[in-house]
Amino acid sequence: MTTGSDYWLARWLDDHELRNERDAQRFLEEPRHIEDLRAAASAARTTAEPLGGAEETTIVAGRTIDLSGKLGCYHPECLQRDVDRLFSRVWHYFDIIVVEGLAPTSMLSMLADQQGDFRERFLGFVKNFFYVRKIGAENMLVYREKPPACTLHLRQHAEQFAATNLLEERKSWVSSFSSDARIQSLDKHDDHWHYVVTHPNIEHMALGLVRNGSRSRKPTKSQIFGAVFDEYAANLVSDIGAARTMLSPLGAAASIHEGLLSRAPVDDAPNVQDALFELDLPTISGLSAKDLIKIRQENWQYFDAFRLALKTAARDFIANAGDGVPSEDIARQIKDDVIEPELIKIRRELRISADSLTRKSAVSLPVGALATTIGLLDKFPLVAIGGAAIVTAAGIGSFLLDYKKYIDDKRGVLMSDMYFLWNAQRIASRAKH
């Protein structure tokens, strides 16, 4: 079996008819299959290029949600959580999400180093890929390797991708970072020191090395935190490079990256995709990627109107925004001025109609008849509920008028641009309970 996927790992798994993580684990027990894996990674394309045909709904996922495990964790549960975080940010607008996944060069590096946890780490990516396939997200992802995140050539790469203003924040960033950062360990290895640093803005921990020019002198806090900055800045420059190369907006999700971009934005003004990536949709947070994709697929007839409304609102707010207004402020305006008022209107109209219907039914219909009547009214013009249901003509007529208004109000709600989101919230509420 072969696949049309652009992910080298997907092709390798499908070519060998490996259906799950256990199949891959057994397959790699033979050394020749490891060499086959090496050959597949070596032959994989590593250069990014612009995508054609879907620019308006495409975004490059930043580190921590690009399924690479970099700046995060390689454990399968953490990688799966990255999938859920990714779709919580993009499901409402974007069609194509560019991710890195297990990059070919990363695979080759793992094989060359002969790391003791090679199989465990590799199988984590395999398990995550099959999770993506299971939830129906495979066709929404495009896999591309990003430019190297190199601290040694950080300035050179920043100049290449027009991101040098980020580097000017190093001194002030280290100063502010120091107040909440903690050095958990610092160990000497030959001519460098290995550090482990924790901080509220780092989901797990920062691990790296620092050289201070002396084999014996312990590096200072400023030097260690400067090395943390360089690592995060190098990955952000890599993200920016991928986005610029592919002519797509960047969805930065790491807290440190978002903070750096707010301090030193790399673009003059936010665009529609930037603003809508920052949009925090009310009451939808917490759902898995599987649930979000299912909601979108099952309500496709309302989705286009919803997405068009978001795009129009974003364009209008951006056009009227002053210079330097960040994309998160635009997103907040969309939520406060467009989404929330319309959702409130939908809830109010349906509640008023339902309350009126309930009050009339309590007067006009006997106990127990309401549910039966509503359930059958769509099929029959008049329903006899039985001998106990003695309803006056005036009573049933009044009820029918209110029921008609209730149905009309529901039809009006279906025409709302925000009906998709209102219905998604209702589904989300049921799922959470």
N, C-alpha and C positions, 0 to 999 in steps of 0.2 A: 504493500500500500504506500502511496506517496501523498504528499499534501501540497497545497498551494500556498502554505504559510511562508512569510518572509523570515521567520525565525529559524535559524540554523538548528537549534535544539529540537524544535517541532519536527523538522524534516528528518533529523537523525532518528528520533523516536518512532516516527511513522514508517520510515524506510525499513526499520527492523521489527515493525509490528509490536512495539512495546506499548501496552495499554495502561499501565499504571506504574507507580513507584516500585512495587515489588518485582514486576517484570524487569525493570531496569537494573535493580539490585542484583538479581540472579544473572542477568546478561553480562554484567561487569565482572563476574567471578572469573571469567576467562581472560587472561592477559591480552590476547589478540583483539578482544573487543575494546579494551582500553586504547589500544593503538588505533583502532578504527575510529574511536571517539576523537582522538588527537588529530587524525587526518580530516575529519569532518570540521573541526574547529579551525584548522589551518586553511581549509579551502573556503571558509565562510567569508562573505563580503563584510568589510569593516568600515567602509566609508559611508557617511550620511550624504543625502542629496535631497533637493526639494521634492515635496510630494505634489502630484498633479491632480487637479479636479476637486479637491476638498479643502482648500485653504481657509475658507470662512469658518469651518467648524472643526479645525485641527488645532491641537495644542501639544507641546512637548512637556512631558511630565518631568518635574525637577527631582533632584535627589531626595531620597526618603519615600518617594512614591513611584519611582521609575522601575520598580521590581528588580533592581540590581543588588539590593542589600547594602550598597555603599552608604556610608554615614548612618547606617541603621544596624540591622541584624540579619544574619543568614539563616536563622532558625526557621523552619517551615511555618510555624504559627505566626511569626513576625512577618514573614513574606506575605502570608495570606492576609494579615491585618493591613499590610501596605496596599493590597488589591482593594480592600474595602475602603480605605482612606482615599485612594485614587478615585474611585467611582463616586464617592460622596462629594467630591469636588467638581466632577465633570459630567455626571449622568444627565443633568437637566438641560444641557446645551450642545455639548461636543459630540461629534460622530467618530472622529479618529483621534486616538491618543498615542503619541509616540513615546515608547518606553525603551529601556535598554535591556532589561532582563539579564540573563547570563551572557555577557559579551564574549565573543570568541577569544580575544586576548586575555580576558580573565580566566577562561577555561584553560588556555595554554599555560598561563602562569601557575595555576593550581597543579597542573600535570608536571611542569618543570620542577617545581619546588618539592614535589612528592610529599605534600603535606599529609600528616597523619589522619586528618579529618577530611581528606579529599572526597572520599565516597559519600560521607555524611553530608558535606556541603553541596556536592553535585546533586544528590538525591533530593535535597531540599528544593532546588530549582525545578527538578522534575516534578515533584509533588505540587509545587505552586503552578506550574504550567497546566497540569491536568485539572487543577482547581479552576483556573481561568477558562479552560475548555468546558468544564462541567456547568458553570453558571451562565454560559452563553456569551462570554465577553471576548472570545478569541477574535472575532471579525472586527472588533472595535480597536484592536491594538496593532500598531506597526512597530516592529523591533528594529532599532538602529543603534549602533555603538556610538557613544559620544566621544568628542576629542579627549585626549588624556588630561586627567586632573593632576598636573605636575607642579609641586611646590618649588622645585629647582628652577623651572622656567616660567614661573607665575607671571612676572611682569611682561615677558615676551608674549605669552598667550593672551594676557589682558589687553595688550596693545593690538594684537591681531583681531580681537573681537570687540574692540572699542569699549572696554570695560575698566580702563585704568582708574576711573574715579572711585571705584570700590576700594582700591588699594590705599587711597589717601585717607581712608577711615581707620586704618590699622591702629594707630596710637590711641585715638579716643575710644575705639571699640575695646581694646585690651583693658583700658582703664575702667570702663563700665562693666565689662565681663568679670573682672576680678572680684567685684563686691559679692557675687553669689557663687563663684566657682570654687570647687574643692579639688585639691590634688589627692587622689586616693592612693596612688603608688608612684614611685619614681625609682627605677632600677638602672644601674650602670651596665652597659654592654660595650666593651672595647672603647671606641672613641665617641660613643653617643649614649644618651639616656632615654629609656622608654618610660613614657608617662601614661597614667590613666586619670582623666579629669571628668568630673561630673558637674552639671549645671542645670537649672530648671528648664532652660531652652534646648537641652540636649536630651533626646528621648531615652537613650541608653547610657552611653558614655563615650568620651573622646579618647581614642588610643592613638599614639603616634610616637615619634622620636624627635629629639632635639639635640643639636650639636652646639656647644658653646665655645669651641676653640681650645678647650683645655680638657685633657683626659681625666683630671682629678677633681676639678672644681665643679660643684653641683650647679646646675643652671638655676637662674632666679625664676620667681613666679612670672615676671614680665616676659622672660624668654620662653617659658613653657606656654603661657597663654598666647604669646605671639605665634608659636608653632601651631596652636589650635586654630587661630585666625587664618594662617596660611593654608591649612588643610581645607577649611570650609570655603575660603575664598577661591582656592584652586578648583573645587568642585562646582562652585557657582559660576566661575568663568567657563568651565566645561559645559554646564547647562546652557549658558548664554551662547556659547559657540555653536552648540547643536541647534538651538532655536534660530540663530541667524543663518546658519548653513541651510536649514530646511525651510526657511522663510515662513516660520510659524511662531506664534507667541509662546512664551515660557510660563508654565504653571509652577512657580516656586512654592514649595510646601514646607521646607525646613524652617523652623522659627528663626534661626540665625540668618538664613538667606533672606527671608522676608524682611527682617530688621535691617540688613545691609542695603537691600534695594530701596527701603523707605528712606534711609540716610543718604544714599547716593544712587538715585535712579539712573538706569542706563538708557532710557528713552525719554524724549521730551514730554510726551503725554501718553496716558493710558489709551489702549484701543478697546474695542468691544469685547474681544476675547479676554483681555486682562481683567476687565471689570466683572465679567460673568464667571470667571474662575474664582474670584473672591466672594461670590455671592453665597451667603449662608442661608439656605432655604429653611424656613421655620418648621419645626417638629419632624423633619425628615432625618436629622442626624441620628446615628446609632443603628440604622438599618444596614444589613450586609449588602455587598455588591450584587449578590444574587437577587435579593428583594428589589433593589433599585432598578436593575435591568428588566426584571419581570414586570414591574409597574410601567415602565416605559414601553415595553413591547405590547402589553395588553391594553394600553390606552393610546395607541399610536394615532387614532383618529382625532384626538384632541391635542396631541403633542406639538404638531407643527404650528398651530395658532399660539400656543403657549411660548414656544421658542421665538417666533416672530415678534411677539409682544416684548419679550426680554431684549431682543436685539434692537428694536425700535427705541425702547426706553434707554438703553445704554448709549445709543447714538445721540439721542436728544440731550441727555445729561452731560455727555462728554463735550458736545458742541457748545453747551452753555457754561461749562466749568471754567474756572480761572486757571491761569498757568500754575503748574506744580501741584494740582489736585491729584492725590494718589488714587489708584484704582480701587482700593478698599473703601474709600469715601464715596466713590461713584456707586459701588455695589450697595453700600448702606442706603444711599438715596433711593435706589431702585426698590430695595426691600421696604423702606419706610413709606415712600410716596406712591408706589405703584402696586406692589404685591399685597402688602398688608391691608390697605384700604379695600381692595377688590375682594379679598378673602372675607373680610368683615361684612361687606355688602352681601356676598353670597350666603354666608351663615345667617345674617339677619333676615333676608328675604325668605329663605326656606323655613326658618324658625317661626316667623309671623304666619306664613301660610299653614304650616303644620299645626300651630297652636289654634288658629281659627278653625281648622278642620276638626281638631279634637274637641273643641268646645261645642261645635254644632252637633257632632256625632253623639256627644254625651246627652244632649237634649232630645235629639231626633231619633236616635236608635237605641234599642235595648242593649243591655250589657252582653258582651260576647259577640254582637253582630258586626261591630266595626271592622275587625280584622278580616272577617269573611267577605264583607261587602267590598272593602278596598281591594282585596285579592281578586275579586271577580268582575269588578266594574269595567275593567279594560276589555272584557270579552262579552259581557252581556249588558244591555241597556238598563235592565231592572232585575233585581234578584229577590226572590222570596226566601227568607231565612228560615221559615218554618212557622208552625202555629203560634209559637211564643213571640214571634217578631211582628207585632202589630204596629205598623208605622203609618202615620198619616201621609197623605199625598203632599201636603205642605212641608212636612218634615223631611221626607226623602228628596223633595225638590230643592229645599234649602241646602241639604247636604250635598246634592249633586252639583249645585252651583259652586260651593266652596271646594269640592273635590276638583272641579274643572279648573278653578283658579290655582289650586295646588299643582296640578299637572302643568298648567301654563307657566307657572313660576319655575318649575323644574326644567321645562324646555328653555326658558330664558337663561337659566344658569348654565345649561349645556352650551350656549352660545358665548359664554364669557371666555375671555382669553385665559383666565386663571382657573378655569374648571379643571384642567389637567392637574394642577397643583393641589386644588381643594380635594379632588378625588384621591390623589396620591397620599395626602395627609390622612384621609379617612382610612385608607388601606394600611398605612403605617401605624396608625393608632390601634387597629385591630391586631396587627402583627405583634406589637409590643405587649399587648395584653394576653 
